[in-house]
Each structure stands twice: as structure tokens, then as C-alpha cells.
Amino acid sequence: ELMSSQMTNFTERVAKSIGRHFVTLSCVQHRPESDETHIHIFSGFFVAVKGEWFYMTAGHILRDIRSAIEGGSTFDVWRFGDQTAGNRFQDMAIPYAFDIEQWFVLEDAEAGLDYATVHIGGLYRKQLEAGGVTALDKNAWGDHLSEHGHWVLAGIPKETVSYDGKTVISARFVMAPLTSADAPESAGRKAENKFYAKLADDSERCVNDIDGMSGGPVFTLRLVDETWKYNVIGVQSAWYPSSRVVAVCPFATFGEALEPVVEEALQLASEAGGTTSAA
């Protein structure tokens, strides 16, 4: 019982720390052929690049949204959900004026590239900060090759999402333990730009199916001088349910590629005497 209590306390501390960076993006989809509405809750997280905040998720999510729009669907009631950060405002989500043209998407299914990001500043950032959200700056970026104690995937599984048909959307934040794994045979070229992990044997206690967790961050946990440290190492991209293997796009290389772009935008804004807008 003591060991169980210690593990529970450790998990809660990790969830509280990682939860500060994790934010959901939800919306309501109206399909042209049906009067029914469809609820989406996407997993994502915030990083800081040159002091600017960017929301990160998987590129195929934006591709699917664009395809649905082109097919006649409309999306509304976009919200940022910062409850895992300790939102102190009665669980009120933050309304967000979603504009797909403001997003930068690097998505190539064959090559295994699967990133999407959007700049978040101004009032949105102030509201998120007020709710307890913090962005992962460069000293919290890591890679999957470094020595580590544990890997953890954070996100919202589709199996936990419920909707009352009116106003309330609920879901469960999950941290799924992972272990390093080889690429599935079907991965092909995708394996060149991803790394792979398998849900730990005891992961069934927290999640059966991680469908819906795409875009969620993968963290490495390691013990340094008796203190647990964590770094974000990837963006969850794909799920192989038969083998319980997840495919993850490395984050640090993408974050570093953003740096000169953001630096240039900041320089241009400074010369113009203005402020940055979405990159």
C-alpha cells in the first residue's frame, strides 16, 4: 500500500507538471449530409520559440480538417481547454477564432513528417497564462536518443470523450507509459523521420486505445540528483493497434527549424514598429 501511495503521488506530481503545457483544442463539426453534430477534441501542447508561444499538434489533424471543409463541413465553437494546467476559472475554456490559413503544416504521410503549429499571442496568451499554462522553452526540448528513465505520452483518447448534446464536453487526460520499440514492418519510409514506442504492459490501467491522442506530446523522464526532470521529445503521430505501437515525430529538430523563421519575423516586426502575428 505504501508503494502504491508513492506511485500515485509521483504520477500526480508528473501530471501536474506536464499538464501545465498540455492544452486541448475542441470544436463542433456540422456535416452537410446530416443534422447531427460531431465533437472533436484534439491533443496539443505549447512551446516557446524565441519567446513567442506556439501551439503544437499533428499535421494530419489539420489535413483532415481541411479535407472536411472542402467536403462541405463547417466547424465552429472552437475552444482551448487548459484544465490540466490547473485552470482556476470554473473549467471555462477559452474561445478561439480558428483560421486554418494561419497554421503552418508540415505533413507528408509517405515520409513520416507530421507537424502542425500556430502562433498564439495577445489576449489568447494572456488568458492561457492566467489559467496556469506555461510553454516549453528550449531548455526543456530533448531527443529520444538521450539517456532516460521513462517515456510518457500525454493526451486525450477518443474513448474518454463524451458530449451531453448541448454544451458540456468532457474527456479524460491520460499519461500512457511507453517503452522504446522497433518500427513496424509496414512503416516503410516513415521510419526515416519517426521513432517508435510501445505502450507499456500495464498501460491498460489508464487507456485501452490511444486513438485520438495524435498531436499529444511525448516526454522523457529522468532522475537527476534525486529530482525528476522532464523534456518533450516528440509529437504523437500514428497508432498501430495490433502491436500497441505508437509512431512519434521528433520535436527538437522541428523546434530548431522554427527558430530562424521566428527570429526573422520578430526582426521584421521590430523594423516595422509593430508586433508579430501568426507565423
URCOR-V914687 format. One record per backbone hydrogen bond with DSSP energy under -1.0 kcal/mol. NH is the residue of the N-H (numbers start at 1). CO is the residue of the C=O. E is the energy in kcal/mol with one decimal. If there is no record, write none. Layout:
NH&CO&E  NH&CO&E
//
This chain:
5&1&-2.4  6&2&-2.5  7&3&-2.5  8&4&-2.3  9&5&-2.5  10&6&-2.5  11&7&-2.8  12&8&-2.5  13&9&-2.2  14&10&-2.5  15&11&-2.8  16&12&-2.2  17&13&-2.0  18&14&-3.2  19&15&-2.5  21&18&-1.9  23&44&-1.9  24&81&-2.1  25&42&-1.9  26&79&-2.6  27&40&-1.9  28&76&-2.8  29&38&-3.2  30&74&-3.1  34&31&-1.2  38&29&-2.4  40&27&-2.3  42&25&-3.0  45&56&-1.7  46&21&-2.0  47&54&-2.4  48&136&-2.2  49&52&-3.0  52&49&-2.1  54&47&-2.6  55&118&-2.6  56&45&-3.3  57&116&-2.3  63&59&-2.0  64&60&-2.3  65&61&-2.0  66&62&-2.6  67&63&-2.3  68&64&-2.2  69&65&-2.4  70&66&-2.5  71&67&-1.2  72&69&-1.7  73&68&-2.6  74&30&-2.1  76&28&-2.3  79&26&-2.1  80&94&-2.7  81&24&-2.3  85&82&-1.4  86&83&-1.7  92&89&-1.7  94&80&-2.9  96&78&-2.0  98&96&-1.5  102&99&-2.2  103&100&-1.1  104&117&-2.9  106&115&-2.6  108&113&-2.6  112&108&-1.7  113&108&-1.5  115&106&-2.9  116&57&-1.8  117&104&-2.3  118&55&-1.4  120&53&-2.5  125&121&-1.1  126&122&-1.9  127&123&-2.6  128&124&-2.4  129&125&-2.8  130&126&-2.2  131&127&-1.4  132&129&-1.4  133&128&-2.5  134&20&-2.2  136&46&-2.2  140&137&-2.5  141&138&-1.9  142&232&-2.7  146&143&-1.1  149&221&-2.7  150&221&-2.3  152&219&-2.5  153&176&-2.6  154&217&-2.5  155&174&-2.0  158&211&-3.5  160&157&-1.8  161&158&-1.6  162&170&-2.7  164&168&-2.1  170&162&-2.6  174&155&-2.8  176&153&-3.0  178&151&-2.4  179&198&-2.2  181&196&-2.1  187&184&-2.0  190&187&-1.7  191&188&-1.4  192&189&-2.2  193&190&-1.6  195&248&-2.6  197&246&-2.2  198&179&-3.3  199&244&-2.5  200&177&-2.7  203&200&-2.3  205&202&-1.4  206&203&-2.0  207&203&-2.2  213&210&-2.5  215&236&-3.0  216&213&-2.3  218&234&-2.2  219&152&-3.0  220&231&-2.6  221&150&-3.1  222&229&-2.3  224&227&-3.3  227&224&-1.5  229&222&-3.2  231&220&-1.7  232&140&-2.5  233&218&-3.3  234&218&-1.2  235&249&-2.4  236&216&-2.9  237&247&-3.0  238&247&-1.5  240&245&-3.2  244&240&-1.2  245&240&-1.7  246&197&-3.6  247&238&-2.5  248&195&-2.9  249&235&-2.6  251&233&-1.6  255&251&-2.7  256&252&-2.7  257&253&-1.5  258&254&-1.4  259&255&-1.1  262&258&-2.7  263&259&-2.7  264&260&-2.1  265&261&-2.1  266&262&-2.6  267&263&-2.1  268&264&-2.5  269&265&-2.3  270&266&-2.3  271&267&-2.3  272&268&-1.8  274&269&-2.5
//
